[in-house]
Amino acid sequence: MRKDGNFIRDLARRQVNAGADALDINCGPLSKDPVKDMVWLVETIQAEVSAVLCLDSTKRAVIEAGLDVCRGKAIINSSSADEDKLAGYLELAKTRNASLIALTMDRNGVPQNKEKRLELAAQILDSASRADFPLTELYLDPVLMPINVAQQQLYDILQVINDFRLLSAPAVQTVLGLSNISQGAKSRHIINRTFLVMAQALGLSAAILDPLDKELMQALVTGELILNKTIYCDSYIDAYLKSKR
């Protein structure tokens, strides 16, 4: 598979210019050597932009390889709530001065209700506290499910985003893989936009999303405005995006 550095650098630059605070890097399932590919991606992107890098892999060796060459702030994406796995990732993130995304799922799979998500979130926070890991560097992910197969879970997920904030002081941060909700659906853009704004209103801290979706970004920025997180002016969208560059 040919590595196209120009394409990667251009995509990174356009995403940052569109308002991305961090760039999620994933080698994908077709990579034959994800360790080597992660190193190449990190080095290629860092040559173009100075954004925070979110190193996304299910394999710890791939994450560590990316951290080895990452010059700036990094986010580890991700760990499950399983104690043995979580303890290792908390130690890795603490040692490398990285943030950590922790999924509210365990070896039994994705929870089917709000109560189980809250239980796993409490376990994650307890592990972080015992590891002396700063909650300001921890993101809880309630694991967003596709609307066409788990519609009944989505309202619970919205509620649990708000409930997560009540579990600790300071309130733990939250994150979603936004595109998961519309996977396999026809009207992906409007589903993503609507859920994002609803989640914002309930305290969502961050989302892994497509910053090149202009209408999605406009909805996000307007949500920030309505929640009084930015100051109004007639060109508030342009002002917001310029502040991110």
N, C-alpha and C positions, 0 to 999 in steps of 0.2 A: 504494500500500500504506500503510495507516494505521499510524502509530507509536504504540504503547501504552506510554507511560512507566510507568504504574502497574504493569503486568504485569512489565516489566523490573526495576523497583526491588524488587518483591516477590520475584521469583525470585532476584535477587542476594542479598537479605537472608536468604532461606531457605537458600540454598546455603552462605553463610558460617556461619550458625547451625548447619548440619549438619556443619561441620568443614572446609570448603574453605579451603585456604591461599591459593589464587589462583583467579581466574575467567577462563576461556578465552572470548574474544570473537571471534565470527565472524559476518559479515554474511549469509552463506549465498549460494547460487548464484542466487537470484532477485532479489537486490538490483540495482536499475538504476543506483544511484549509490553504490558501496561506500565511496568516500572520505568522502562526506557522512554516510553511515549509520554508519561506524565512529566518526566524531567524535561523533555523537549518542549512540551506545551508551556510549562512554567517559564522556561528560559525565553521562549519565543514571545510570549505575552509580555514579560517584564521588559523586553527590549523596546516595547511600544508604549506601554502605559504603566502607571504606578499604582493601580487600584489594588485593593485588598483581594487576595485570591482565596477562593473556597475550593479546597481539594476534595473531590467527590469520588469515593471509591469504596467498595465493600472489602478491599484487601488492605490490611495494615501496611504491608511492604510498599504498596503504591503511595499511600499517604506519606510515609516516612521519606520516600525518595523525593517527593515533591517538597516536603519541608526542608530537606537538605539544601535545596537550591533556591528556596523562596527568600527573597531579600527583605520583604516587608511583612506586614501583618498577614496572617493566614487564619482561615477557618477550616476546621476538620469536619467533613461531612461524610460519614456520621457514625454514631454508635447506637446500638439498641439499649434497652434497659436491663439486659442480662448482666448480672453483677460481675461475672468474670471478664466479660468484654468491656463493660463500662469502666471498670477500675483501671484497666490498661490504657484506655483512651483518655481518661481524665489525667492520668500521670503523664502521658505523652503530650497532651495539650498544655499542661502546666509547665513541663520542662521546656517546651518549645515556645512558650508565651503565645499560644494560639487560642482562639475561641473554639468551642465545640458545639455541634448540633447533636442532640440526643433524641432519638425517636421513641415515642411512647408505644413501643411494641417489644415483645420478647420472643423467646424460642417457640412460644405457642402461636405466634402470628400477630396480625393486626387486631386490636380490640374491636368488639362489635358494639360497644356502648360507652357512654361518657364516664360511668363509674370506673371501669377498668382503665381507661386512659388517665383518669385522675390518680388512681392507685399507682400506676407505673410512673407517673410524673413525680409523685411523692417519693417513690423509691429512688428515682434519679437525683432528686434534690438532696435526699439523705446521703446518698453516696458522694455527691459533690461536696457536701458539708464535711463529711468525715475525711475526704481527701484534701480538705482546705483549698478547694478550687473556687475561685471567685464567681459568684452568680452573675456578675456583670459580663462574664465571658461565656455564659452558657445560654444556649437556645433550645427550647423544647419544641419538638415537631409532633403535632397530634396525628400525623399520617393521614393526609387527605385522600379520600377514595373517589373513584369515578362516579359521576352522577347516574350513569346508565346501569350501574350494577349495585350501587349502595346509596341510593337516594335518601333512604331513611336515616343514614348516619350523619348527613351533612349538617342538620340543625344541631345535633349533639356536638359536632366539631366546632361550630361557631360558639356555642355556649362554653365549651371547655377552654377555648382561647381566653375568655374572660376569667374563668375559674382558675386557670393556671396562675394568674397574677396574684391570687389570694393566698397562694401556698407559701410564699416567702417574702421577706423584706430584706433588701429591695426586691421588687417584683422581678421574676425571671423573664427573660425575653422569649418571644415566640417566633416561629418561622414556618412557612408552608412551601411545599413544592406545588405551585399554583396550577400548572398545566395538568396535574394528575386528575383534577376534577372533571375536565372535559375530554379525557382520553377516550377515544372511540365514539364521541358524540359529534353531531353534525355542526351545531352552532357553537363552536369552541370559543370564539372571541367574546361573545356576549356573556357566556357562562363564566368565563374567567374574570371579566371585568366586574360583573355583578357580585360574584363571591368575594373578590378582593376588597371592594368597598364595604361590604357587610362585615368582613373580618377586621378591616381597619377600625370600624366603629366600635368593635369589641376589644380593641387593644392589640391587634397584631403588630409585631415589631418589624418583621421583614418577610419577604417572599422571594422565592426563586422563580423568576418570570422572564418574559421576553421584553427587554426594554425597547426593542425596535418596533413593537406594536404601539403605534402612536396613540391610538384611542385608549388603550390600556393605561399608558403612562399619563394621559390627560385625566383619566378617572382617578388614578392614584394621587396625582398632585392636587386635584380638586378635593379629594377626600381629606388630605392633609390640611387644606385651607379651611374646610368646614369644621374640622376638629380643632381649629384654632392653633395649629402647629406652625403655620406660616402667616405672614402679614399680607392682607389683600392689597393688590394694585391691579389695574386693568390688564396688565401683561404678566399676571402672576405665574402662568405656566412657563413662559420664557425665562422669567426671573428665577424660578425654581431650578430649571435645567441648567442655567448659567452658573448657579451657585454650586452645582455638582461637578463642574468641569475644572 
